[in-house]
Structure formats: C-alpha cells, structure tokens
C-alpha cells in the first residue's frame, strides 16, 4: 500500500535516519523491544521515535499483548511505501514551457508523482485499482541534434495514435514522455 505525504512536518518526522530505519523494519509488525534489539538501541529511545511516528500517522497499532506485567504494543508502518510530494522537498519550478529544459522535465515528473500518488491513495481507500500504464525504453543518439529530430518524430507518432484512440466523453488519461541522459553504468550494475 502506498501513502502520499504532503505535510512538511510529517516528512520531517520520517526523514531522520533512525525513523527511516524504523519505518523500513515496520513493514512487518514488531514491538519496541524487538526493534531495539535489531537496532542495538535502548528501548526507551526506540519507544520515543515510535510514539512520534504514531502521532504523525506513519505507524499504527496492530495489537497489544500482556507480557510479564506490562503491555507490549505491536506496531507496523501504515503504508509500505511513502511518496513525498516533490514540492515539499524543495523549490517548485516556475512554469517553464521549454520542452528541452531539464527543469521542465523535473516539474512535469514532480506533478506526475503528486497526481498519481494522490489518486493511488484515494483508490486504495476505496478498495479499487488505479489503472495506469508506463512506457520506458532507452535510445542512443549519434549526434546531439538527433534529439530534436527524434522529439519531432515521436510527437507526430503520438499525435496520430492519440487521434486514433481519443473518444469524446471517454475517461481522459494524461500521457507524458520525457527523456534524459541515462546514468552511466558501472561494472556490477545490471
């Protein structure tokens, strides 16, 4: 399950190294005692961080067990994956319309993360599946100018395909195509 986080305070709470590790470990239900043993930290310190995460709604109580005179609380992360609204993490880009500007690609990608994460969260809450599709490939250009020619050809191919499938009154989908240099692969990368 995915959880979309757009509140800066919740993001701040989740970003400390110990809390990130707790959220990772809490994909499976666990107690403060068990987590303290794994992290080799005092239980009281782990309990403090768990309470803060619970207050923020990032972890939830699964069960309480009576154990040697005290109540052991079993918690788990409230979502397997946290998706942070990109606008929370830094400056939002102005409305750059240059299709070849890296800032424009980042702004479009951030908007996609925000929109899809919100819709996925709503679909999860309703017990529904969000129907999406992803196209991903890699292309090698012989010359830098080939990027522009490729973009023009791809734009025309997409325009033709969209006109073939576009149905008035149908459910609208947003299609985004972007390109960026592929990261250099080092030995050992697969």
N, C-alpha and C positions, 0 to 999 in steps of 0.2 A: 504494500500500500504506500502511496505517495502522499506527502504532506507539503503543501505550499505555505511558505512563511514570508510574509511581507512586513512584519512588525520589526523595526530595528532592534528593539530591546530583546525580543526572542532570539534574533540572530546572534546578538552579542552574547547572550547566555549560552548558546550552543557552540560557540566558536572556540572557547578555551580548550587547550589540548586534553585536559582530564575529562571535560564534559563531552567532547567529541568521542573520546575512547569509551566513555560510559554508554553513550548512545549506540555506538557500534556493538558493544557487548550486550546491550539490552535488546538486540534483535531477538534474542532468546530470553524468556523470563528468568530473573535472577534476584537475589537478595543483596543487601548492602554487605553482609558478611562474606558472601561468595565473591562479590566484586572486589572487595578489599583484599581478599586473598590473591586474586588474579593480578591485581594492580600493585600488590605489595605496599598498600597504604593503610593508615589507621581507619577503622570502620567509621569513626565519628566524622572524619574528613569526607569520606565517600557519602555518608548519610547527608551531610550538608549540601553537597552538589546534587544529590538525588532530589532533595526537597526543592531546590531551586528549579531544577528541570521539571519537576512535577507541577510546581506553581505556574510555570510557563506553558503547561500542557504538552510538553515534549516527551514525558514518560507518564505511564498510567499504572494504577494499582491493578494487579491481576488477582491476587488472593492474599489473605492473612492467615498465618499458621501459628498456633500456640507451640512454643518451644522453650523448654527449661525455664519457665517462669516469665517469659517475655513473648511479645508478639512479633513474629518475623514477617516483614512485608515483602512480597514478591512483586517486582515491577517489570515492565517492559517498555520499550520505545513505542510511542503512539503511532509511529509510521516507520516503515523500513527505510524509506528514503525521504530526506528533507530537500526540497527545492527552494532556494532562496531567490526572491525577486531580485534580478540584477540591479535594479535602481537603488536598492538598499545598500549594495556593496560599493557604490562609488558614484561618480558623476554620471548623470544622464546625458546622452549626446543630444545636441540640438538637432533639429530636423534637417539633417544633411541628405540631400537628394542625389548626390553624385554616386551613380551605381558602381563606380570603380574605387570609391573611398573605403578604406578599411573601417573607418568609424561608422559608416552607413551599414556595413555588414554586421558589425557588432551590435548596433542599435536594433536592427531587424531581428537578429538572433536573440537578443535580450527580450524583445517584445514577444517573440515566439515562445520562449521559456515561460514568460509570465502568463500568456494566454492559455497555453496547453496545460500548464500546471494548475491554473485555476479551474479549467474545465475538467481535468482529471480528478481533482479533489471533489468537485460537485458530482461527477459521475460515480465516484466511489461512495459518496454519502447516499446516493440514490440506488446503489447496488447495480449500476449499469456499466457497460463497457464503452469507453470513448473510442470511436473508430478513427484511426489516423493512418497515414502511410508515410514512409520515408524512402527517399531515393538517395543513394550515396555511391559515389564512384571516384576514381582518380583519373586524371588526364594529364599527359605530358605535352607541353608546347615546345616546338622547336625554336620559335622566336617570340620575344615579348609582345609584338604586335598581333600575334595569333590569338591572344586573349580576347581582343576586341572583335576580331572576325568570328571567333567561337561564340562569344556572347550574342552577337547579332544573329548567327545561325540558330543558336539554342532558343533565343527569343521568338524567332519566326516559327520554329518547330512547336514550341509550347503554345503559341497563339493559334496555330492550326489545330492542335489537339484539343485545346480548350474550346474552340468554336464547334468542334465535332461533338463534345460531350456536354456542353453547357445547356442546361434545361431551365427555362424560365419557371419560377415557382419551386425549383428544387432546393435542397439544402446546400447553402454556399460553403465551399471549402477554400481556405487560403493556401496557395502554393507559393513556396519560397525556394528560390535556387540561389545559391551563393557559392563562391569559390575563393579559396585562399591557398597559398603555398602549403604543400604537405610538410609536416615536420620532418626533419632529417632523421632517418633511421640509423640507429647504431647497431653494432653487432650484438646479437642476442634478442633484438626486437623481432617479434613475429608479425 
